[in-house]
Amino acid sequence: MLAEAPGSSSATPNQQMLKDINRMALVRHLCAHPGLSRADLATAVGLTKSTVSMLVRELLDEGWLVEREVVATGDLGRRPTPLFIDPSRLLLLGAEVGIETIRVVATSLTGEVLARTVANHGTTAKACISALATALNKLRKQLDESQHQIIGIGVGLPGGVDEARGFLHFAPNLQWRDVPFGAQLTEKLAGTSLEGVPLFVQNEADVAAIGELEFNPARASNPLLYVSINQGVGAGVIVGDRLLTGSRGFAGEVGHIVLQINGPQCSCGRRGCAEALIGLRALSRSTEGEEAAPLAELRQRLADDDSETARAVKKAGSYLGVLLQNLSAAYDPACIVLGGSVVELGDVFLQPALKTLNDYAAAANLEPTSVQVSRFGADAVAVGAAALARYHLTRPLAGH
């Protein structure tokens, strides 16, 4: 049960924090259970009806919530008014920084994508941050400023991130090290309409996992693993409504779990990492030092019945199954969600992975872990970055 907080403007900082916690508890509950009345909310979160009515009034005025008309049922008496998350007034921006491109989306508070843009970025972190600031402002200008307010920005990065400082430790496939990404992006947004908007930065697979948690209308699986397969391989791990980041922000760097002793060279310097056996280079049969073939070229090779490419994709899929088995043994997840561009290859890649995972489970007389493909497709990281912003904005104590 939540504690009550006074609603006057003379509330102390602790009382104001308690009020914020109660307000956002109502928002989160309506995200998961839309259409409840004020009385229903009061019962669900353990607050008095008068407190809920006061908080709901504020949330309606600010654009968090909206009331809907009650459908006539013929029953006598006053019918309670259902409440919903407002789908249009308060928006989030989410961005994915990929190896070559930036993808930015604007979403509602419940994850509907309302606008998107894609842009190339330079090879340096400085050039990328400039391009990202431009893309964010470009998308903001596509929205009606009189109707839409941006309340949070999230960014997913391909490497280990210290979220509290917005600091990128290392992005192996970009060769970026020790970049104060959050601070530099904040500087680039100064003087624009996005100045002062709360900004959150995290690893790409971690934000995609947050997206599966925040924007899932059903109750989230616990634990939940999101495995991202692009040129690199990463994972986000959700345990009990919280993201597992590790002491340095490197938790989930499963692309650098070694699956083969003295295997192919990985971008991190090791040999036999999952990334080197499952990522885009492995799929395209590229040798060390060569660029990986674009995904479109891989699709064409498969369509042309190129047997060597088919064998490489099947082999990489089998190694993915080994990785999923190891993750299942380590975390015992209720569900693993697969995402990233490589997943778009479909059954030719995924079926060997599932067969390998299921064979390992059968050998141990266990039920195989549930595996799903992300419903957000190519937008998974960008949408997840928007979800990261919602996660923190609706949990005032997150990170404390």
Secondary structure in CASP SS format (residue, H / E / C, confidence):
PFRMAT SS
TARGET T0000
AUTHOR 0000-0000-0000
METHOD secondary structure of the structure
MODEL  1
M C 1.00
L C 1.00
A C 1.00
E C 1.00
A C 1.00
P C 1.00
G C 1.00
S C 1.00
S C 1.00
S C 1.00
A C 1.00
T C 1.00
P H 1.00
N H 1.00
Q H 1.00
Q H 1.00
M H 1.00
L H 1.00
K H 1.00
D H 1.00
I H 1.00
N H 1.00
R H 1.00
M H 1.00
A H 1.00
L H 1.00
V H 1.00
R H 1.00
H H 1.00
L H 1.00
C H 1.00
A H 1.00
H C 1.00
P C 1.00
G C 1.00
L C 1.00
S C 1.00
R H 1.00
A H 1.00
D H 1.00
L H 1.00
A H 1.00
T H 1.00
A H 1.00
V H 1.00
G C 1.00
L C 1.00
T C 1.00
K H 1.00
S H 1.00
T H 1.00
V H 1.00
S H 1.00
M H 1.00
L H 1.00
V H 1.00
R H 1.00
E H 1.00
L H 1.00
L H 1.00
D H 1.00
E H 1.00
G C 1.00
W C 1.00
L E 1.00
V E 1.00
E E 1.00
R C 1.00
E C 1.00
V C 1.00
V C 1.00
A C 1.00
T C 1.00
G C 1.00
D C 1.00
L C 1.00
G C 1.00
R C 1.00
R C 1.00
P C 1.00
T C 1.00
P C 1.00
L E 1.00
F E 1.00
I E 1.00
D C 1.00
P C 1.00
S C 1.00
R C 1.00
L E 1.00
L E 1.00
L E 1.00
L E 1.00
G E 1.00
A E 1.00
E E 1.00
V E 1.00
G C 1.00
I C 1.00
E C 1.00
T E 1.00
I E 1.00
R E 1.00
V E 1.00
V E 1.00
A E 1.00
T E 1.00
S C 1.00
L C 1.00
T C 1.00
G C 1.00
E C 1.00
V E 1.00
L E 1.00
A E 1.00
R E 1.00
T E 1.00
V E 1.00
A E 1.00
N E 1.00
H C 1.00
G C 1.00
T C 1.00
T C 1.00
A H 1.00
K H 1.00
A H 1.00
C H 1.00
I H 1.00
S H 1.00
A H 1.00
L H 1.00
A H 1.00
T H 1.00
A H 1.00
L H 1.00
N H 1.00
K H 1.00
L H 1.00
R H 1.00
K H 1.00
Q C 1.00
L C 1.00
D C 1.00
E C 1.00
S C 1.00
Q C 1.00
H C 1.00
Q E 1.00
I E 1.00
I E 1.00
G E 1.00
I E 1.00
G E 1.00
V E 1.00
G E 1.00
L E 1.00
P C 1.00
G C 1.00
G E 1.00
V E 1.00
D E 1.00
E C 1.00
A C 1.00
R C 1.00
G C 1.00
F E 1.00
L E 1.00
H E 1.00
F E 1.00
A E 1.00
P C 1.00
N C 1.00
L C 1.00
Q C 1.00
W E 1.00
R E 1.00
D E 1.00
V E 1.00
P C 1.00
F H 1.00
G H 1.00
A H 1.00
Q H 1.00
L H 1.00
T H 1.00
E H 1.00
K H 1.00
L H 1.00
A C 1.00
G C 1.00
T C 1.00
S C 1.00
L C 1.00
E C 1.00
G C 1.00
V C 1.00
P C 1.00
L E 1.00
F E 1.00
V E 1.00
Q E 1.00
N E 1.00
E H 1.00
A H 1.00
D H 1.00
V H 1.00
A H 1.00
A H 1.00
I H 1.00
G H 1.00
E H 1.00
L H 1.00
E H 1.00
F C 1.00
N C 1.00
P C 1.00
A C 1.00
R C 1.00
A C 1.00
S C 1.00
N C 1.00
P C 1.00
L E 1.00
L E 1.00
Y E 1.00
V E 1.00
S E 1.00
I E 1.00
N C 1.00
Q C 1.00
G C 1.00
V E 1.00
G E 1.00
A E 1.00
G E 1.00
V E 1.00
I E 1.00
V E 1.00
G C 1.00
D C 1.00
R E 1.00
L E 1.00
L C 1.00
T C 1.00
G C 1.00
S C 1.00
R C 1.00
G C 1.00
F C 1.00
A C 1.00
G C 1.00
E C 1.00
V H 1.00
G H 1.00
H H 1.00
I C 1.00
V E 1.00
L C 1.00
Q C 1.00
I C 1.00
N C 1.00
G C 1.00
P C 1.00
Q E 1.00
C C 1.00
S C 1.00
C C 1.00
G C 1.00
R C 1.00
R E 1.00
G C 1.00
C E 1.00
A H 1.00
E H 1.00
A H 1.00
L H 1.00
I H 1.00
G C 1.00
L H 1.00
R H 1.00
A H 1.00
L H 1.00
S C 1.00
R C 1.00
S C 1.00
T C 1.00
E C 1.00
G C 1.00
E C 1.00
E C 1.00
A C 1.00
A C 1.00
P C 1.00
L H 1.00
A H 1.00
E H 1.00
L H 1.00
R H 1.00
Q H 1.00
R H 1.00
L H 1.00
A H 1.00
D C 1.00
D C 1.00
D C 1.00
S H 1.00
E H 1.00
T H 1.00
A H 1.00
R H 1.00
A H 1.00
V H 1.00
K H 1.00
K H 1.00
A H 1.00
G H 1.00
S H 1.00
Y H 1.00
L H 1.00
G H 1.00
V H 1.00
L H 1.00
L H 1.00
Q H 1.00
N H 1.00
L H 1.00
S H 1.00
A H 1.00
A H 1.00
Y H 1.00
D C 1.00
P C 1.00
A C 1.00
C E 1.00
I E 1.00
V E 1.00
L E 1.00
G E 1.00
G C 1.00
S H 1.00
V H 1.00
V H 1.00
E H 1.00
L H 1.00
G C 1.00
D H 1.00
V H 1.00
F H 1.00
L H 1.00
Q H 1.00
P H 1.00
A H 1.00
L H 1.00
K H 1.00
T H 1.00
L H 1.00
N H 1.00
D H 1.00
Y H 1.00
A H 1.00
A H 1.00
A H 1.00
A C 1.00
N C 1.00
L C 1.00
E C 1.00
P C 1.00
T C 1.00
S E 1.00
V E 1.00
Q E 1.00
V E 1.00
S C 1.00
R C 1.00
F C 1.00
G H 1.00
A H 1.00
D H 1.00
A H 1.00
V H 1.00
A H 1.00
V H 1.00
G H 1.00
A H 1.00
A H 1.00
A H 1.00
L H 1.00
A H 1.00
R H 1.00
Y H 1.00
H H 1.00
L H 1.00
T C 1.00
R C 1.00
P C 1.00
L C 1.00
A C 1.00
G C 1.00
H C 1.00
END
